[in-house]
Amino acid sequence: MGLRKLIIMCAVIPALLLGTADLWATEGQAPTVVQAVLTESGTPPFHLSAAITERADFSEHIDLEIYWVSSTKWRRTITSQEFSQTLVVNGEDVFEQNSDDYFPVGLQTLAMAVVDPRPILDAWRPGDQLVTKANGKADESGKVCFDPQSKVCGYSRSGMMETVGSPGHTVTFSDYRPFSNKRVARLVTYKIDQGDSLLARVTVLEEIKNIDESLFKIRVRTPKEGQVRTVALSQTELAQQALQPLEIIWPQVLDGKTSGETSYFLSVDKKGQVREVLPLSVAVERADDSARRQIMRWKFKALLRDGVPLQVESVVNFQFNTRAYGPTEMLTDAEVRKLASDIVDPTFPAGTPSGLTCAIRVAIDSDGGLIEQIAGECAAGLFTPCSHTLGKWKFSPIVQDGKSLPYRAEIDFKTP
């Protein structure tokens, strides 16, 4: 069961609304959640409003509103600083007005998840995070367990809390309440990154007793070229669209694990520009920022289906080696100073004896960024002023055959 399940290609509600592995998730499971499918046959017409906020930026406020009569008659509006949309479906006619031709993944996912969890469940893969009532890791009391043996558990203040960790579409459902013989989560959270998320709080969910036909009136149809639709590609298919190798020049981390596996979810707009990169599994955190910056610079051919450009998402997996690029040995102090500019000397505390030395080992990535530094042989009290000074230096990468490469180096300081 792969990401290909998340294809959005036609004007039907499940499609248009889309936009740390757990060991107990095993092959053959068909994940289910309590969250109801409000867009299936038999659900009465409804009106839903939700307020979406970002955990890392509480000033960000997004309004989501959906009027639903049937799969061929519904309306959705999204209002935010980043992206706004008015989408109306009436029979075979579609009106879609977007503030940008890129639909952010988090908004896509939440706009779908509040009314239909099926695309998220379809995208889930064995080995991905899965905490649900069905698999026994969540229950009605709000208890949530985080390991296969249920030894590490906690409690949600919003009652039962279920999480489906589909790549790039990790969603948590909580605060379940009844609606039309169903149970619907009033809190739906989309995980952006570690420590950051989007929270959709459903503020209104009510049956529509009297249908206002003016809400669904379409005067001018929007051609398919003016609509935003998303298709999921495999890594092989994505590589066929790439204008360069899908390569990351890994920085030379200084210690610890230097090789392994890592994977990222990326979203590409209709013009072939990478717009979002989310880490799925990162073995070496110190190399993560450099890797993501490089992925953001990848370019792709526009993906066309029936002549219509589509937004693309994919998962890319890497076997990485942080010693595969650049010199095998550390550069000396003299060598690295030739690659540095804006060199300033440290300011040591008054009374520091002269003649003391401090060696600091640094890792510079292929953009010339200082990704980490650790102390070598360093007299007591000297590391902090020397480290602070290095933050002001600017470094250049090593360039070989026109290719920028990372390196490690040891920089020596001495008190005057």
N, C-alpha and C positions, 0 to 999 in steps of 0.2 A: 504494500500500500504506500504510494509515494506522493510527492508533491504534484504530480501530473493531475491528481484528483482536483486540484484547486483551479482548474481552467475556467475562466469567465469568458464566455463567447456569445451568449445570447441574452435577450431581454426577458429573462425569467428571474423571479425573485432571489433564489439562492445564489445565482450567478452575479447579478448586478449588486447585491448587497455585500459581496466580498470585497471586494476589491483585492542540568546535571542528571544525566540519565538514571533511571531507576531500574534496579536489577530484577524487580518482580514483573516488569512489563515484558511478557514473553510472546514468542511467535504464535500467531493464531488467535490472539485475543481480538475481539471486536469491541473497541472502547465505546462506552455509552455514558451519558451524563443525565442528570435529572432535568437540566435545562430544556424547556419545551421548544418545539418547532412551531412558532406562531404563524408561519407562512404556509402551513399545509392545509389541505382541504378539510373543512369542518370547523376551522377557527372562525369565530365571528369577526366582522370588520372591526378594526381597532385603531386607536391613536396612541402613539408612544412618543414621549419626549425624554431626552436624557441630557445631562450636563457632563461634559468630559473635561477633566483636569489632568495636568501632568505633575507627577510627584516631584520632579526636579525643578519645576517652574510653575508655581501656583498662580502666577499672573496669566498663564495660558488658560483660556476658557473657550470651550467649543460647545456649540449647541447642535444637537441632533434631533430631528423630528421626522416621524414616519406616519403617514396615513395609509392604511392598508384595507382594501376591499377584497381583492382577489389577486391571483398571480398575473392577471392582465389589466389590473387597475390599482395603481398605488402611486404614492408620492413620497420622496425623501428630500429633506434639506439638511445641509451641513453648513454651519457658519463658524468661521474661525479666521484668525489673522493669516495662518499658513495656507489654508485651503478652504474654499467654499463651493458648495454644489447645490443646484436644484435639479432634481431628476424626477420626471413624470413618465409613467407608463400607462397607456390607455389603448388596450387592444394591441394592434401591431405598430402603433405610433409611439415614438419615444422623443421626449424633449429632454436634453441634458445641457446644462450650462455650468461650466467649471471655471474657477478663477485661475487655474493652472492646468496644464495638460499632464501633470503628474499627480496621482492619487496616493498620498502617504499610506504606507502599509498599516500603521497602527489605526488610522481612521477607517480604512477599508475593513480591517478585521473586526473592529468594534461595531461598525455599522451593520455588519452581518451577524455577529455573535449574539447581539441582544435579541434577535428574532429567530436565528437559525444556527445551531451549533454544528450542523452536519459537515460543512466544508472543513472545519477544523478537525473534526473526528476523522474524516477521510484522509487528511494530510498526516495524521499521526503514524509513526513508524515503531515497530517493536524495538524497545530499548530507549525510546523517548520517555520523558517524565509523564506519569499517569497517576493521579491521585483522585479517585472517584468513589462514590458510594458502591458502585458495581464491583470494583476490585477490592473493597474492604479497607481502603486507606483513608476514607472519609466517612463520617456518619452524621446522623441528624443532630447530635449533641454539639457539633462543631469540632470534634476531635479530628485531627489530621496527623497522619504518621508519615515520616520522611525516610524510613528505611524498610527493607523487605521484612524484617523480623518484628516490626512495630515496636521497637525499643526506643526510638526517638520520635516523640509525638508532641503536639501542641494543641491549643484550642483557639478557634476563631470566635471573635465577638459577634460575628454576623451569622451565626449558625453554621449549617453545613457549607463547606467550602470545597469545591472540586477544581482541579487543575489539569489541563490537557497541554502537554508540552510539544505541540507540533512545531517543526522548524520555522522560525520567523513569525509564527502565529501562536505563541504561548499565551493561553487565556485561562483566567481563574474566574469561576462563577460562584457567587455567594449571596447571602441575604435572599433566600428563596421565599417567594410569597405566591399565593394562589391567584390564578386568573383563568376564568372560563374552563373550569375542570382541568387546568394544567398548573404546573409550577414554573414560575419564571424568576430568574435571578434579577434582583434589582441593583446589584453591584457586579459589574463585569470589568475585569482588569486585564490589560494587555501589557506583557512584559517587553520593554524596549531593550533594556540592558541591565546589568547587575546594579541594583539600587535605583533604577529609573523605570517608570511605568506610566501608562495612561489609564485612568479610572473613569469608567462610564457609570454614572449614577442615574438610574431610571427614576424620574420624578413624576411621570404621568404614564399610566397604562390603563386605558379605559375602552370599553366597547363604543363603537359609533352607532348611535341609534338612528340618526337622520343623516344620510350621506349628502354632502355638499358637492354636487357634480362639478362646480366651478374649479375645485381643487385639481381636477384631473383633465381639465380642458387644455388641448394642445392646438395652438394656432399655427406654429411652424415646427415641422419635424427637424430633428437634428440628424444630419448624416452620420454614418458610422465613423467617418474620419474625425468628427468632432466629439466622439464619445471616448471615454477612457475604459479600456478593458484590459485585463491582466491574464497572462498565460504563464504557467510554470514549466521550466525546461530542466532537463537533466544537465549535469555538468558537461557531458559530451556535446549535447545540443547547444549549450551556451558557448562552448569553445568554438563551434562552427560559426558563430556570429561575431566572434571577437576579432578586433583589428590588430591585436598583439597577443603573444603567448600569455596564458593565464598563469603568470609567474610572480612570485613574491621573493624579493631579495632580502632574506632574513638577516637582521642585525646579529652581531656576534655578542650574545649575552656573556657576562663575565664569569658566572659560576652556576652551579646547579644543573638542571636538566638542559641539554643542548639540542636534543632531537626528539621527534615523536610525531603525533598526529594532531591536527587542528582542523576546524571547519568553520565556515562563515555562511550566513544567509545574505544574499544581496538582491537589491531591487533596482531595475534599470528602467529609465523612462522611455517614451516612444521614440526619442531621437538617438537612443543608444548610450546615454550618459548614466553612470552609476549614481543613484541618489541616496541609497541607504545601505549600510553594511552593519550586520548584527553578528556578534560572536555566538557560536553554538557550543563549541568546545575549544578552549584555549589552554594549551599545555604550558606555555611560557608567557605569563602576563606582561613581562617587560618588553616582549617583542610585539605585543598586540597593537599598540598605537601605530607603529611603523607599518605593520601589515595592512591595517585598515586604511591608512593614508594612501598606500600604493593601490589597493583595490579601487578606491574612489577615483583614481586616475585612469582606470581601464576604460576603453572605448569599444563600442559594439556597433555593428550594422543594425539599422532599424529592422525589427522583426515584422514582417508583413504576412497577414493572412487575408486572402481575397483582396489584396491591395491595400489593406487597412493596417496602419502601424499599431502595435500592441505594447503595453507595458509588460516587462518580463521580471520574473523572480526565479531564483535558483539557489541551490546549496553547492558550495565548492569545498572539496576536501583536499588536504595537503599532507604529505609526508614531509616534514620540514627538518632541516639540519642547519643550525645556526653557525656552523663552521664551513658551510659549503661555498660561501662567497667571501672574497677579500683575503688578506694575508693570513697565513696560518699562525704566525707568531705576533705577539704584541709589538706595536711600534715603540720606539724609544722616545724619550723626552724630546730630543732634538728633531726626530722625524715628525712627531705630531705637531710641534710648534710651527713647522713649515706649512701645515694644513690649517692653522688657526689664525684668526684675526681678532681685533678688539681685545688683545691680550692685556690684562691688567694684573698687577701683583696683589696678593692678599694684604689686608690690614690686620696685623696681629695685636692682641691686647697689650696694653702698656706693661712694661716690665718683663716681657717674654725674652728669655735669653737668646743671644745671637748664635748662629751656627746650627740650630736645630733643623731637622729635615722632615719632610712629609711627602710620601709618594701616594698618589691617587690613581687608581685604575679606572679608565673610562671606556664606555662602548659608544661608538658613533655609528648611526645608521646610514643608509645609502642616500638620504636627504641631507646629511650633515647634522642631524639632530643628536643631541646628547641624551641617550635613553637611560643610562644608569652610571653610577660611580660608586666605588667602594674603596676603603682605605687599604693601602699596601703597608709598608713599614712607615709608621707615622708617629712622631713624638706626641705625647699627651697634650690635648688642648689645641692641636693645630688643624685637625681635620675640618672642623666647622668653618673657620675663616677661609681655608683653601677651597673647600667645597662650594662655599658661597661665591667665591671669585670665579670658579669655573662656570657658574651659571651665567656669567656676563660674557664669556668668550663665545666666539662664533667659529664653527668648524666647517671644513669642506670635506666631502667624501673623497676617496681615492677614485680616480678615473682611469680605467684600462679599456682600450679598444672602444672608446666612446661610451662605456658603461660605468655608472656610478656604483661604487662598492663600499661596504661597511668595513670597520676595523676596530680593533682594541688597542689601547695604548696605556702607557704609564707616564704620568706627568709628575715631575719632581719640583718641590718647593723648598726654600731655605730661608730661615729667618735672617734679617740683616744684622 
